Amino acid sequence: MTFTRMHSSFTLLTIAILSSLFSSCDKQNHVDEATKDNILIIGNSGEPADLDPQVVTGVLESNIITALFEGLCGQHPSNDGEHLPGAAISWSPNDNFTVWTFKLQPNGKWSDGNPVTTQDFIYSYERILHPKFGAKYASMLYYIKGAEDFNKGTTKDFSNVGVRAIDSHTLEITMRAPIPFLPDLTKHYTWYPVPKHIIEKHGGMVAKNGEWTEAGNLVSNGAFTLSKWVLFDRIECIKNPLYWDSPTVQLEGIHFLPISNAYTEARMFFNNQLHATYTLAPELISYSKKKYPENTKLDTYLGSNFLRLNVTQPQLKSIHLRKALGHAVNSQAIIDNILQGGQEQATGLVPNMGEYQAAKEMFYDPELAKEHLAKSGINPSELKLTLLTTDREGSKVIAEALQDMWRKTLGITINIRQSEWKSYQKAMSDLDYDICTGGWIGDYPDPTTFLDMWKKGDGNNRTGWSSEEYERQLTKAELTEDPLQRIRTLEDAEKVLLGETPIIPIFWYTQCYLKHQSLKGWHPLILNNQPYKFISLEQIATVPEA
C-alpha cells in the first residue's frame, strides 16, 4: 500500500467518520449541567488497572491518582519548572544535593482525618521497594541511597535505605549521588505516600489485591477523594474537605470516563458531554482545527515513540539487521500521512530539553539500510519476523505503513500481530515478540527519565538488551556535579544505546485533544500532569453543533 493510496483511503475514512459524528447530535447538554455543578468531565482512554500508586505504570491511571494523592512537591499550573508546596510545606538540600530535608504540612491529613506523617512516607518507600511486593516502577526510587540494594534483596534491613524521620513532620532523604531534580521526582506517583493504617487492614504491606483502592475503602491525601467506581463506565471523585489547601480547590468533583475509542470520545465532546478528551484521532485533527480552532489543542508533550527490538531473537541479534530496519523507516511520512498532529521526527530517543541536544543517530536512508542488510549476511526472504502492536484504532495503520516500508526498501516481509492492551503488555514483559511498537512519556523533565529504563534488569527495558559501557556512562553522569558536563555524558550514553539499536526511534509526541471553553486553569504542560486543584469551570456558550 503506497502512502498516496493510504492518504486517499484516510480521506474517505474521515468523511465517513465525520458523517457519523455529526449526523445525530445529542440534544442533552451534559457539559452545561456539570459546569453548573462544578463537576469536571474528562475522557481517560480506558479502564484503570488499579488506583494503587505503587502498582500502576500507566498514564491513564496517573491522571486519576494525581487527583486523589499528593507528593511532597506540587505541580505549578502553568510553569513546568516551578515547584509548589504539596504534602511538604518546604524543602532544602545540602550543598551538593545529596541530602534533602522536607518539612511536612502541619495540618496535612488523610481523607479520614488521620494526620499525614513522615512514617507514612517511610512506610510507602519501604513498600514500593520491598522485593516481595514486586513493584514494576521500584527503580524510580533507586536515587535514594541503598534503595536498589534493598529492592534487589542484596540487603534485608530497610534501615540501610537513606530515608529517616527526624520527627513526625520532618523527613530526611539521602541520595546515592547528587540529585538536584529531586523535587521533580517527588511529583511522580511512585513517590506518593500511601495510608499505612488502611493498607494494613487489607492484606498488609506486600499485598497487591486491590482491596484498599476500592470505593469506600480508599483513603487519600490529595485534593479529591474517590466516591464511585463503576467498571467500564466512570470513576467519580469529589472534593476532599480535609485537604490542607482545600480553599484553593474550586471543583466539586471530577468524572473520569474510560472511553477507549477516540471517535466515540470526539462525538461525545462535540455533543457537549465532555469538558476535555484524552486524545484526538488523527483523521479529525484537520477538521477540528478548521471548525473548532479554540477547542483543538496540539501541545508539546515530553514523550518518544519507538520500536522495541527483541535482541534475544536469533536473527535480531545482528546489529546490522537492526540498523537496516531502523534506516528503512520513513518517520516523516508517518507523521505527514497518518498522525497529522505536529509531531517531530525522532532522530534519537530523548527529545530536546534544556541543554540536552537530541541525538542525530536514526534517520531515513534507504541506501544505508540496504548496506546494513548486506553486512548482516541475512537473506531477507528467509526472515520470519512479526510486529506486535495494540488493538487500538490507528495502531494497525501505522503497523501496515512500517510493514510496507520494510518490504519495499529491504524486501523483508513482516507479519502484524495485534493484541489487546493487557496481552500486549505481558508479551512485551515476557519478550514474546520480535519487533514491538512502544512509547514512553517522561516521568520528570530530565533526560534520565528516558535513559535509565534501558539498564539491565529494569522492568521497563523489555528488549533483552544491556550494555556495561552504557551503564558506565550513566553512572559517570550521576556522579558528575557540573550540570553541563553531566548533560554531555548523558548524550554519550544515548549514543551507545542508539549505536547498538535495541530500539528504533520514530517520532516525538504532541498532545492532541479537545478542550471546552468553559474549562479554565488548564494550561499546556510538557508532562500533561494537570494539577486539578487549580482548575475551574465557567458558564459560557457551549460548543456549537455541527
C-alpha positions as CSV (number, residue, x, y, z in Angstrom):
1,M,0.0,0.0,0.0
2,T,1.6,3.3,-1.1
3,F,1.3,6.4,1.0
4,T,-0.6,8.1,-1.7
5,R,-3.3,5.4,-1.5
6,M,-3.1,5.5,2.2
7,H,-3.8,9.2,2.2
8,S,-6.8,8.7,-0.2
9,S,-8.2,6.0,2.0
10,F,-7.8,8.2,5.0
11,T,-9.7,11.0,3.3
12,L,-12.6,8.6,2.6
13,L,-12.4,7.3,6.2
14,T,-12.5,10.9,7.5
15,I,-15.7,11.7,5.6
16,A,-17.4,8.6,7.0
17,I,-16.2,9.4,10.5
18,L,-17.4,13.0,10.3
19,S,-20.7,11.9,9.0
20,S,-21.2,9.5,11.9
21,L,-20.0,12.1,14.4
22,F,-22.4,14.8,13.4
23,S,-25.4,13.2,11.8
24,S,-27.3,12.8,15.0
25,C,-26.2,15.4,17.6
26,D,-27.4,14.6,21.1
27,K,-29.5,17.5,22.4
28,Q,-28.7,16.7,26.0
29,N,-26.1,19.1,27.2
30,H,-24.2,17.3,30.0
31,V,-21.4,19.9,29.9
32,D,-23.6,22.8,30.9
33,E,-25.3,20.8,33.7
34,A,-21.9,19.6,35.0
35,T,-20.4,23.1,34.8
36,K,-23.3,24.5,36.9
37,D,-22.4,21.8,39.5
38,N,-18.7,22.4,39.2
39,I,-18.1,18.8,38.0
40,L,-15.3,18.3,35.5
41,I,-16.0,15.5,33.0
42,I,-13.0,14.2,31.0
43,G,-12.2,11.2,28.8
44,N,-9.5,8.9,30.1
45,S,-8.8,6.3,27.4
46,G,-9.5,3.1,29.2
47,E,-10.3,1.3,32.4
48,P,-7.5,1.7,35.0
49,A,-5.7,-1.4,36.1
50,D,-5.7,-0.1,39.7
51,L,-5.5,3.1,41.7
52,D,-2.6,2.0,43.8
53,P,0.2,4.5,43.2
54,Q,2.8,1.7,43.7
55,V,1.2,-0.9,41.4
56,V,0.3,1.0,38.3
57,T,2.6,2.1,35.5
58,G,0.3,4.0,33.0
59,V,-0.7,7.5,32.1
60,L,-4.4,6.9,32.4
61,E,-4.0,5.6,36.0
62,S,-1.8,8.6,36.7
63,N,-4.5,11.0,35.6
64,I,-6.8,9.8,38.4
65,I,-4.2,9.1,41.0
66,T,-2.9,12.7,40.9
67,A,-6.4,13.9,41.8
68,L,-6.5,11.6,44.8
69,F,-3.0,11.7,46.2
70,E,-0.2,14.3,46.5
71,G,3.5,14.0,46.7
72,L,6.0,16.1,48.7
73,C,6.1,18.8,46.0
74,G,3.2,20.1,43.9
75,Q,2.9,21.0,40.2
76,H,2.6,24.6,39.2
77,P,-0.5,25.0,36.9
78,S,1.4,26.7,34.0
79,N,5.2,26.7,34.7
80,D,6.8,23.2,34.3
81,G,9.9,24.2,36.1
82,E,8.3,25.7,39.2
83,H,7.7,23.5,42.3
84,L,4.9,24.4,44.7
85,P,4.2,23.1,48.3
86,G,2.5,19.7,48.3
87,A,2.4,17.3,51.2
88,A,5.6,19.2,52.2
89,I,5.4,22.9,53.1
90,S,9.1,23.4,52.4
91,W,12.3,21.6,51.4
92,S,16.0,22.2,51.2
93,P,19.1,20.3,50.0
94,N,22.6,20.3,51.3
95,D,25.4,21.9,49.3
96,N,25.9,19.1,46.8
97,F,22.2,17.9,46.6
98,T,22.9,14.5,48.3
99,V,20.8,15.1,51.4
100,W,17.3,16.7,51.2
101,T,15.1,17.7,54.2
102,F,11.3,18.1,53.7
103,K,9.0,19.7,56.3
104,L,5.5,18.3,56.0
105,Q,2.3,20.3,56.1
106,P,1.5,20.8,59.8
107,N,-2.2,20.3,59.0
108,G,-1.8,17.6,56.4
109,K,-4.5,14.9,56.8
110,W,-5.7,11.7,55.1
111,S,-9.3,12.0,53.9
112,D,-10.4,10.0,57.0
113,G,-8.9,12.7,59.3
114,N,-5.7,10.9,60.3
115,P,-2.6,13.0,60.1
116,V,-0.1,12.6,57.3
117,T,3.3,12.0,58.9
118,T,6.9,11.1,58.0
119,Q,6.1,7.5,58.9
120,D,3.6,7.3,56.1
121,F,6.3,8.2,53.6
122,I,8.8,5.8,55.1
123,Y,6.2,3.0,55.0
124,S,5.4,3.9,51.4
125,Y,9.0,3.8,50.3
126,E,9.6,0.5,52.0
127,R,6.5,-0.9,50.4
128,I,7.4,0.0,46.8
129,L,11.0,-1.2,47.3
130,H,10.1,-4.4,49.1
131,P,11.3,-7.4,46.9
132,K,8.1,-9.4,47.8
133,F,5.9,-6.5,46.6
134,G,7.4,-6.6,43.1
135,A,6.7,-3.1,42.0
136,K,7.4,-2.6,38.3
137,Y,8.3,1.1,39.0
138,A,10.6,0.5,42.0
139,S,13.5,1.8,40.1
140,M,12.1,5.3,40.3
141,L,13.3,5.3,43.9
142,Y,16.8,4.0,43.2
143,Y,18.1,7.5,43.5
144,I,17.8,7.0,47.3
145,K,20.9,5.6,48.9
146,G,20.6,1.9,49.5
147,A,17.2,1.6,47.7
148,E,18.4,-0.5,44.8
149,D,20.2,-3.0,47.1
150,F,17.2,-3.4,49.3
151,N,14.9,-3.8,46.3
152,K,17.1,-6.5,44.8
153,G,17.5,-8.3,48.1
154,T,21.2,-7.6,48.5
155,T,20.4,-6.0,51.9
156,K,17.5,-7.1,54.0
157,D,17.3,-4.3,56.6
158,F,15.3,-1.2,55.4
159,S,17.1,1.0,57.9
160,N,20.1,0.8,55.4
161,V,18.0,2.8,52.9
162,G,18.5,6.6,53.1
163,V,15.2,7.8,54.5
164,R,14.6,8.7,58.1
165,A,12.2,10.6,60.2
166,I,13.8,13.4,62.1
167,D,10.4,13.9,63.8
168,S,6.8,13.3,62.9
169,H,6.8,16.1,60.3
170,T,10.5,16.3,59.2
171,L,11.7,13.8,56.6
172,E,15.3,13.4,55.5
173,I,16.2,11.7,52.3
174,T,19.8,10.8,51.5
175,M,20.6,10.2,47.8
176,R,23.1,7.9,46.3
177,A,24.6,10.8,44.3
178,P,23.9,14.5,43.7
179,I,20.2,14.7,42.6
180,P,19.3,18.4,42.0
181,F,16.0,17.4,40.4
182,L,14.5,15.5,43.4
183,P,11.5,17.9,43.7
184,D,10.5,16.9,40.1
185,L,10.8,13.2,41.1
186,T,8.5,13.7,44.1
187,K,5.7,14.8,41.8
188,H,5.6,11.3,40.3
189,Y,3.1,8.9,41.8
190,T,5.7,6.3,42.8
191,W,6.9,8.8,45.4
192,Y,3.4,9.5,46.8
193,P,2.5,8.4,50.3
194,V,0.0,5.6,50.8
195,P,-2.0,5.2,54.0
196,K,-0.4,2.5,56.2
197,H,-3.4,2.3,58.6
198,I,-5.7,1.4,55.6
199,I,-3.3,-0.9,53.8
200,E,-2.6,-3.0,56.9
201,K,-6.4,-3.6,57.2
202,H,-6.5,-5.0,53.6
203,G,-3.7,-7.6,53.5
204,G,-0.6,-5.7,54.6
205,M,2.4,-4.1,53.0
206,V,3.2,-6.6,50.3
207,A,-0.5,-7.4,49.3
208,K,-1.5,-6.4,45.8
209,N,-5.1,-7.5,45.9
210,G,-6.5,-4.0,45.1
211,E,-9.0,-4.1,48.0
212,W,-7.8,-0.9,49.7
213,T,-8.3,1.1,46.5
214,E,-11.9,0.3,46.1
215,A,-14.6,2.9,46.5
216,G,-15.5,3.0,50.2
217,N,-12.0,1.8,51.3
218,L,-9.6,4.2,49.6
219,V,-8.2,6.9,51.8
220,S,-6.1,9.6,50.1
221,N,-4.2,12.8,50.9
222,G,-5.0,14.8,47.7
223,A,-7.4,17.5,46.7
224,F,-10.1,14.9,45.9
225,T,-11.4,11.6,47.2
226,L,-12.8,8.5,45.5
227,S,-16.6,8.4,45.7
228,K,-17.7,5.9,43.0
229,W,-16.0,3.4,40.7
230,V,-18.3,1.8,38.1
231,L,-16.3,-0.6,35.9
232,F,-16.1,0.4,32.3
233,D,-18.4,3.4,32.9
234,R,-16.8,6.0,35.2
235,I,-14.8,6.9,38.2
236,E,-16.1,9.8,40.3
237,C,-14.1,11.9,42.7
238,I,-15.3,14.6,45.0
239,K,-13.6,17.5,46.7
240,N,-11.7,16.5,49.8
241,P,-12.8,18.9,52.6
242,L,-9.8,17.8,54.8
243,Y,-7.2,18.6,52.2
244,W,-4.7,21.1,53.6
245,D,-5.3,23.6,50.8
246,S,-9.0,22.9,50.3
247,P,-9.9,26.6,49.9
248,T,-7.9,26.7,46.6
249,V,-9.9,23.8,45.1
250,Q,-12.8,25.2,43.1
251,L,-14.1,22.0,41.5
252,E,-16.7,20.0,43.5
253,G,-15.7,16.8,41.6
254,I,-14.2,15.1,38.6
255,H,-15.7,12.3,36.5
256,F,-13.1,10.2,34.5
257,L,-14.7,8.3,31.7
258,P,-12.8,5.2,30.3
259,I,-13.6,5.9,26.6
260,S,-11.2,3.7,24.6
261,N,-12.5,4.7,21.1
262,A,-11.2,8.1,20.0
263,Y,-14.1,8.6,17.6
264,T,-16.6,7.9,20.3
265,E,-14.8,10.4,22.5
266,A,-14.8,13.1,19.9
267,R,-18.5,12.5,19.2
268,M,-19.2,12.9,23.0
269,F,-17.2,16.2,23.1
270,F,-18.9,17.7,20.1
271,N,-22.3,16.6,21.6
272,N,-21.3,18.6,24.8
273,Q,-20.8,15.5,27.0
274,L,-17.1,16.2,27.9
275,H,-15.1,19.1,29.0
276,A,-11.9,17.6,27.6
277,T,-10.9,14.5,25.6
278,Y,-7.9,12.2,26.3
279,T,-6.9,12.4,22.7
280,L,-8.0,13.4,19.2
281,A,-8.0,10.9,16.3
282,P,-5.5,11.9,13.5
283,E,-8.4,11.8,11.0
284,L,-10.2,14.5,12.9
285,I,-7.3,17.0,13.6
286,S,-7.5,18.9,10.3
287,Y,-11.3,19.2,10.5
288,S,-11.3,20.2,14.2
289,K,-8.6,22.9,13.6
290,K,-10.8,24.5,10.9
291,K,-14.2,24.1,12.5
292,Y,-13.3,24.5,16.2
293,P,-9.9,26.2,16.5
294,E,-10.4,27.3,20.1
295,N,-11.2,23.8,21.2
296,T,-8.4,22.0,19.3
297,K,-5.1,21.7,21.2
298,L,-1.8,20.4,19.9
299,D,0.6,20.8,22.8
300,T,4.2,19.9,23.3
301,Y,4.4,16.6,25.1
302,L,7.6,15.1,26.6
303,G,7.4,11.7,25.0
304,S,9.1,9.5,22.5
305,N,7.6,6.8,20.2
306,F,9.8,4.0,19.2
307,L,10.0,0.3,18.2
308,R,11.5,-2.2,20.6
309,L,13.6,-5.0,19.1
310,N,13.9,-8.3,20.9
311,V,17.7,-8.8,20.7
312,T,17.4,-12.3,22.2
313,Q,15.6,-13.4,18.9
314,P,18.3,-15.2,16.9
315,Q,18.0,-13.1,13.7
316,L,17.7,-9.8,15.6
317,K,21.0,-10.4,17.4
318,S,22.5,-8.8,14.3
319,I,23.2,-5.1,14.9
320,H,23.3,-4.6,11.2
321,L,19.9,-6.0,10.7
322,R,18.5,-3.8,13.5
323,K,20.1,-0.8,11.8
324,A,18.8,-1.8,8.4
325,L,15.2,-1.9,9.9
326,G,15.8,1.5,11.5
327,H,17.1,3.4,8.5
328,A,14.3,2.0,6.3
329,V,11.6,3.7,8.4
330,N,10.4,7.0,6.9
331,S,9.1,8.7,10.1
332,Q,8.2,11.9,8.4
333,A,5.8,10.1,6.0
334,I,4.1,8.5,9.0
335,I,3.8,12.0,10.6
336,D,2.5,13.7,7.5
337,N,0.2,11.0,6.2
338,I,-1.1,9.3,9.4
339,L,-0.5,11.2,12.6
340,Q,-1.0,14.8,11.3
341,G,-0.6,16.3,14.8
342,G,2.6,18.3,14.6
343,Q,4.8,15.5,15.9
344,E,8.5,15.8,15.2
345,Q,10.6,13.1,13.5
346,A,12.8,11.4,16.2
347,T,16.4,11.2,15.3
348,G,17.1,9.8,18.8
349,L,15.3,8.7,21.9
350,V,15.5,11.8,24.1
351,P,13.7,14.9,22.8
352,N,15.4,18.3,23.0
353,M,15.1,19.6,26.6
354,G,17.1,22.4,28.2
355,E,20.8,22.0,27.4
356,Y,20.4,18.4,26.2
357,Q,20.9,18.1,22.4
358,A,18.9,15.4,20.8
359,A,20.9,12.7,19.1
360,K,21.1,12.6,15.3
361,E,21.7,8.8,15.0
362,M,18.5,7.5,13.5
363,F,17.2,8.8,10.2
364,Y,15.6,7.6,7.0
365,D,18.2,6.5,4.4
366,P,17.1,3.6,2.2
367,E,20.6,3.1,0.7
368,L,22.2,2.9,4.1
369,A,19.5,0.5,5.2
370,K,20.4,-1.8,2.3
371,E,24.1,-1.6,3.1
372,H,23.4,-2.7,6.7
373,L,21.2,-5.5,5.4
374,A,24.0,-6.7,3.1
375,K,26.5,-6.5,6.0
376,S,24.2,-8.7,8.2
377,G,24.6,-11.5,5.7
378,I,20.9,-12.4,6.2
379,N,18.8,-13.3,3.2
380,P,15.6,-11.2,3.5
381,S,13.5,-14.0,2.0
382,E,14.5,-16.2,4.9
383,L,13.5,-13.7,7.6
384,K,10.4,-14.6,9.6
385,L,9.6,-11.7,11.9
386,T,6.4,-10.4,13.4
387,L,5.5,-6.8,14.6
388,L,3.5,-6.7,17.8
389,T,1.1,-3.8,18.3
390,T,-2.0,-2.9,20.2
391,D,-5.6,-3.3,19.0
392,R,-6.4,0.4,19.3
393,E,-7.6,2.3,16.3
394,G,-4.7,3.7,14.3
395,S,-2.2,1.1,15.5
396,K,-2.8,-1.2,12.6
397,V,-2.5,1.7,10.1
398,I,1.0,2.6,11.4
399,A,2.0,-1.1,11.6
400,E,0.9,-1.6,8.0
401,A,2.9,1.5,7.0
402,L,6.0,0.1,8.6
403,Q,5.4,-3.3,7.0
404,D,5.2,-1.6,3.6
405,M,8.4,0.3,4.1
406,W,10.4,-2.7,5.1
407,R,9.0,-4.7,2.2
408,K,9.8,-2.1,-0.4
409,T,13.2,-1.0,0.9
410,L,14.6,-4.3,2.2
411,G,12.4,-7.0,0.6
412,I,11.5,-8.2,4.1
413,T,8.0,-9.5,4.8
414,I,7.0,-8.9,8.4
415,N,3.7,-10.1,9.8
416,I,1.5,-8.0,12.1
417,R,0.1,-9.2,15.4
418,Q,-2.4,-7.1,17.3
419,S,-3.2,-7.7,20.9
420,E,-5.5,-6.1,23.5
421,W,-3.7,-3.9,26.0
422,K,-3.0,-6.3,28.8
423,S,-1.9,-9.1,26.5
424,Y,0.3,-6.7,24.6
425,Q,2.0,-5.6,27.9
426,K,2.5,-9.2,29.0
427,A,4.0,-10.1,25.7
428,M,6.5,-7.3,26.0
429,S,7.5,-8.2,29.5
430,D,7.8,-11.9,28.6
431,L,9.9,-11.0,25.4
432,D,7.2,-12.8,23.5
433,Y,7.7,-10.7,20.3
434,D,10.2,-9.9,17.6
435,I,9.5,-6.2,17.0
436,C,7.1,-4.2,19.1
437,T,5.6,-0.8,18.9
438,G,6.1,1.3,22.0
439,G,6.5,4.7,23.5
440,W,7.5,6.5,26.7
441,I,6.1,9.6,28.3
442,G,8.6,11.3,30.6
443,D,8.0,10.9,34.3
444,Y,10.0,14.1,35.1
445,P,11.8,16.7,32.9
446,D,15.3,15.2,32.8
447,P,17.0,13.0,30.2
448,T,17.4,10.2,32.7
449,T,13.6,9.6,32.5
450,F,14.2,8.2,29.1
451,L,17.7,6.7,29.6
452,D,17.6,4.9,32.9
453,M,15.0,2.4,31.8
454,W,17.4,0.6,29.4
455,K,19.6,-0.7,32.3
456,K,19.9,-4.4,32.7
457,G,17.0,-5.9,34.6
458,D,14.9,-2.7,34.6
459,G,11.2,-3.6,34.4
460,N,10.6,-1.2,31.5
461,N,13.5,-2.3,29.4
462,R,11.8,-5.3,27.7
463,T,14.3,-5.7,24.9
464,G,16.7,-8.3,26.3
465,W,19.5,-5.7,25.6
466,S,22.0,-4.4,28.1
467,S,25.5,-2.8,27.9
468,E,28.1,-2.3,30.5
469,E,29.5,0.7,28.7
470,Y,26.0,2.3,28.6
471,E,25.6,1.9,32.3
472,R,29.1,3.1,33.0
473,Q,28.2,6.4,31.2
474,L,25.0,6.7,33.2
475,T,26.9,6.2,36.5
476,K,29.5,8.7,35.4
477,A,26.8,11.3,34.7
478,E,25.2,10.6,38.0
479,L,28.4,11.3,39.9
480,T,29.2,14.5,37.9
481,E,28.3,17.6,39.8
482,D,28.9,20.1,36.9
483,P,25.4,20.3,35.3
484,L,26.6,20.9,31.7
485,Q,29.2,18.1,31.9
486,R,26.6,15.8,33.3
487,I,24.4,16.5,30.2
488,R,27.2,15.8,27.8
489,T,27.9,12.5,29.5
490,L,24.2,11.5,29.2
491,E,24.4,12.4,25.5
492,D,27.3,10.0,25.2
493,A,25.3,7.3,26.9
494,E,22.5,7.7,24.4
495,K,24.9,7.3,21.5
496,V,25.9,3.9,23.0
497,L,22.2,2.9,23.1
498,L,21.4,4.0,19.6
499,G,24.7,2.6,18.3
500,E,23.6,-0.9,19.2
501,T,20.0,-0.2,18.2
502,P,17.8,-2.2,20.5
503,I,15.2,0.4,19.8
504,I,14.2,2.4,16.7
505,P,13.0,6.0,17.5
506,I,10.1,7.1,15.2
507,F,8.7,10.4,16.5
508,W,8.4,12.8,19.4
509,Y,4.9,13.2,20.7
510,T,2.5,16.1,20.8
511,Q,-0.6,16.0,23.0
512,C,-3.6,16.3,20.6
513,Y,-7.0,16.8,22.3
514,L,-10.2,18.8,22.5
515,K,-10.9,21.3,25.4
516,H,-14.1,23.1,26.1
517,Q,-14.1,26.9,26.5
518,S,-15.6,26.6,30.0
519,L,-12.5,24.8,31.3
520,K,-10.2,27.3,33.0
521,G,-6.8,26.9,34.5
522,W,-5.9,24.1,32.2
523,H,-2.5,25.1,30.6
524,P,-0.1,23.2,28.3
525,L,2.4,21.3,30.4
526,I,5.1,19.1,28.8
527,L,4.1,16.1,31.0
528,N,0.4,16.9,30.8
529,N,0.3,16.5,34.6
530,Q,-2.6,18.9,35.3
531,P,-2.9,20.0,38.9
532,Y,-6.7,19.7,39.3
533,K,-6.7,21.9,42.4
534,F,-6.2,25.0,40.2
535,I,-8.8,24.1,37.6
536,S,-12.2,25.8,37.4
537,L,-15.3,25.9,35.3
538,E,-17.0,28.9,33.9
539,Q,-20.5,29.1,32.4
540,I,-20.2,30.1,28.7
541,A,-21.8,29.3,25.4
542,T,-21.4,25.6,24.6
543,V,-19.6,24.2,21.5
544,P,-21.9,24.8,18.6
545,E,-23.5,21.8,16.9
546,A,-22.1,20.8,13.5
